[in-house]
Amino acid sequence: MSSSTTPGLRFEQAPPLSIPGRFFVTAPVAIAFAGIMMLFEGNQLFLTSWASETIAFTHLATLGFLAMIIFGALYQMTPVVAGSPVPYIHIAKLAHGAFSLSIIILCSGIGSHTPALVAVARWCLLPALLLLAVPITYAIVKAPTQKLARQNDTVNAMQLAMLAMWLTLGLGLVMASGHANGSWPRG
């Protein structure tokens, strides 16, 4: 199904639209809630980066919006551009639900100063992220080398993005553990 204007793309390997679509539909909901927070909190969100409301707002924007868009795009692009289907694609539905619920619990816990909710979210968020990231990482790492230079660059960028995601996940775990046991600095 590849045309002369899109050589090397594998549209027949694309996942069902419901897989990336659920991520793309959820992202605007998260950013809308962040906007609602801005309406109610106003400038208080930007006075200090250590305020609970600011941290909740940041997680709504980064996990709820950016990460949702990134995961949706990677589920779509990995098979089509990199030529490597994401294994266990049906897990994406469960992982998306768990990831969405974890973000809600995390932001609610942070915003309401409820450490028990943050602890629950921390234990739910990690498996959800692993269920999303491991199959995508596997598919990107095993992607066949493309003949077209632009596709090599795209696959390389996707591999670099996954490396950055794993580093960010590690740093997030360190910071969450620090907050949980009180060793991380607070403003």
C-alpha positions in Angstrom: 0.0 0.0 0.0 3.1 2.2 -0.1 2.8 4.9 -2.7 5.6 6.7 -4.5 5.2 9.8 -2.3 5.6 7.7 0.9 8.2 5.1 0.1 9.2 2.8 2.9 6.2 3.4 5.1 4.2 0.4 6.1 0.6 1.5 6.5 -0.6 -2.1 6.5 1.2 -2.6 9.9 -0.6 0.3 11.5 -2.4 -0.6 14.7 -6.2 -0.2 15.0 -7.1 3.5 15.3 -8.6 2.8 18.7 -5.1 2.2 20.1 -3.4 5.6 19.4 -6.8 7.3 19.3 -7.5 6.7 23.0 -4.2 8.5 23.9 -5.0 11.4 21.6 -8.5 11.7 23.1 -7.4 11.7 26.7 -4.6 14.3 26.3 -7.0 17.3 25.7 -9.0 16.2 28.7 -5.9 16.4 30.9 -4.9 19.8 29.6 -8.5 21.0 30.1 -8.3 20.0 33.7 -4.9 21.9 33.9 -6.7 24.9 32.5 -9.4 24.6 35.1 -6.7 24.5 37.7 -5.3 27.7 36.3 -8.8 29.4 36.5 -9.2 28.5 40.2 -5.6 28.8 41.4 -4.5 31.7 39.1 -1.1 33.2 39.8 -0.6 30.9 42.9 0.4 28.1 40.5 3.5 30.1 39.5 4.7 31.6 42.7 6.9 28.6 43.6 7.7 25.3 41.9 7.4 23.5 45.2 3.7 24.2 45.9 1.6 21.1 45.8 -0.9 22.7 43.4 2.0 23.6 41.0 3.4 20.0 41.2 -0.1 18.6 40.4 -0.5 21.1 37.6 2.9 20.1 36.1 2.0 16.4 36.3 -1.3 17.1 34.5 0.5 18.9 31.7 3.5 16.5 31.4 2.0 13.1 32.1 -1.6 13.8 31.2 -1.0 15.7 28.0 2.6 15.3 26.7 3.1 11.6 27.7 -0.3 10.7 26.4 0.5 12.3 23.0 3.9 10.7 22.9 2.7 7.2 23.7 -0.1 7.5 21.2 2.3 8.7 18.5 4.8 6.0 19.2 2.1 3.3 19.0 1.2 4.7 15.6 4.6 5.5 14.2 6.7 2.5 15.4 5.0 0.0 13.1 4.4 2.4 10.2 7.7 4.3 10.1 10.2 2.0 11.8 8.6 -1.2 10.3 8.4 -2.9 13.6 4.9 -3.7 15.1 4.5 -3.2 18.8 4.1 -6.6 20.4 1.1 -7.3 22.7 -0.8 -4.4 21.2 -4.0 -5.4 23.2 -2.2 -4.5 26.4 -2.2 -0.8 25.4 -5.9 -0.6 26.3 -5.3 -1.8 29.8 -2.1 0.2 30.2 -3.9 3.4 29.0 -6.6 2.9 31.5 -4.2 2.3 34.3 -2.0 5.2 33.3 -5.0 7.6 33.1 -6.3 6.5 36.5 -2.8 6.8 38.0 -2.5 10.4 36.8 -5.9 11.2 38.3 -4.9 9.6 41.6 -1.5 11.3 41.6 -2.7 14.8 40.9 -5.6 14.5 43.3 -3.2 13.2 46.0 -0.6 16.0 45.4 -3.2 18.7 45.1 -5.2 17.7 48.2 -2.0 17.0 50.3 -3.0 13.3 50.7 0.1 11.2 51.0 -1.9 8.0 50.9 -3.2 8.8 47.4 0.3 9.7 46.2 1.6 6.4 47.5 -1.2 4.5 45.7 -0.5 6.5 42.5 3.2 5.8 42.7 2.6 2.0 42.9 0.0 2.2 40.0 1.9 4.6 37.8 5.1 2.5 37.5 3.4 -0.7 36.2 1.2 1.3 33.8 4.3 3.1 32.4 6.1 -0.2 32.1 3.2 -1.8 30.3 3.3 1.1 27.8 7.0 1.6 27.5 8.4 -1.9 27.4 6.6 -3.1 24.2 7.3 0.2 22.4 11.0 0.1 23.4 11.2 -3.5 22.3 9.7 -2.7 18.9 11.9 0.4 18.4 15.1 -1.4 19.4 14.4 -4.3 17.0 13.3 -2.1 14.1 15.0 -3.1 10.9 17.5 -0.7 9.4 15.7 1.4 6.8 17.2 2.2 3.4 16.0 5.8 3.3 18.1 8.3 5.2 15.1 10.2 6.6 13.6 7.0 8.0 16.9 6.2 9.6 16.9 9.6 11.2 13.3 9.1 12.4 14.0 5.7 13.9 17.2 7.1 15.5 15.1 10.0 17.0 12.5 7.5 18.3 15.2 5.4 19.9 16.7 8.5 21.5 13.2 9.6 22.7 12.8 6.2 24.4 16.2 6.5 26.1 15.2 9.9 27.4 11.9 8.5 28.6 13.7 5.7 30.5 16.0 8.3 32.1 13.1 10.5 33.0 11.2 7.5 34.5 14.3 6.7 36.6 14.6 10.3 37.8 10.9 10.4 38.5 11.2 7.3 40.7 14.1 8.8 42.6 12.2 12.0 43.2 8.9 10.2 44.1 10.9 8.1 46.6 12.5 11.2 48.0 9.1 12.9 48.5 7.6 9.7 50.0 10.3 9.4 52.7 10.8 13.1 53.2 14.4 13.2 52.1 13.7 15.3 48.9 13.9 19.0 49.5 10.7 21.0 49.8 10.4 24.7 49.3 
